């Protein structure tokens, strides 16, 4: 089985969960005998990736492309220029390479996938990790991106979504038949998170507060409207009025950074909220480890791998009902993203009840550990096989 996989980011040059999902999905597929050619829009060396062939669609370096932020802070026009080079490279690649299936991730690579299908007549799988409705946090978003998403979804032979939430959104917003869409939830690679020693010096001051009895609330996310962080700050301010021994760590970066800094000051909680900036590697792992309670406050979160990672690092988990991960985790607290009073009560409840915190942390461990990228790979392979056999109309 030869697979042409079209992706936009790949660790360590990733901005969030899309790159992480592509990495572990591709690795699991390769482990099951799938021969993968993976196309990226920029040039970078991946000496440790010997299980598939990575192609660079341009000579753009990751930092020139602003790989960690471009998708979310650059203009669509800038991204479109990179996409044109990406499409041209894929077309050239197909002059000498014939895969069995094309697998494209999100709107960034959908056009290249459509061009590839037109050129070859091969089946196209479109994998939706987020839609423009999710990213914009509204009914509007960018009309160019909406058009690309609609065209890609219509032309795809099969659509994979990371949650039932995303499937429902695509059906209702884009009018795509439900029977064309298959849900494959993301997973977490427990092995990659093992063999790690927490460095208490990374967040030394936060640790000193924990020693004094403070509960550390954390979130690791992009600082964008989609993530509902204004609501989180408002809820945290209410929680702090009820119980003073709370601090909030916000790890990540994005266009809302300055707005959130001002909001924390206006709410009178600037001394209790810590912005780490963008983290990866050891600082990323340590951010999870310093936390007691992880909050995913997203207005719309197609899945939310960070919740699984936080569970692995022994956090009690609070997520919005508007998140896909809530479909697969039961031992978590849930709330509607706009309900800041309920979130405040949940934060205080976990902080004041060691038994509640302990049960949430222990029970969720049994749930996330059952989720595997090998299962994701098996489901993808089944879709590929059915497409090749003509079993999917």
Secondary structure as UniProt FT lines:
FT   STRAND          2..6
FT   TURN            11..12
FT   HELIX           17..31
FT   TURN            32..33
FT   STRAND          35..40
FT   TURN            47..48
FT   STRAND          53..56
FT   TURN            62..69
FT   HELIX           70..73
FT   HELIX           76..93
FT   TURN            94..96
FT   STRAND          101..105
FT   HELIX           106..120
FT   STRAND          123..128
FT   HELIX           132..136
FT   HELIX           143..155
FT   STRAND          158..161
FT   HELIX           164..174
FT   HELIX           178..180
FT   STRAND          181..183
FT   HELIX           191..193
FT   TURN            200..203
FT   HELIX           204..211
FT   TURN            212..213
FT   STRAND          215..220
FT   HELIX           225..227
FT   HELIX           229..242
FT   STRAND          246..252
FT   TURN            255..256
FT   HELIX           257..266
FT   TURN            267..268
FT   HELIX           270..272
FT   STRAND          273..277
FT   HELIX           281..290
FT   STRAND          293..296
FT   HELIX           305..312
FT   TURN            313..314
FT   STRAND          316..320
FT   TURN            321..322
FT   HELIX           324..327
FT   STRAND          333..335
FT   TURN            337..338
FT   HELIX           340..352
FT   HELIX           354..368
FT   TURN            369..370
FT   HELIX           373..388
FT   TURN            389..390
//
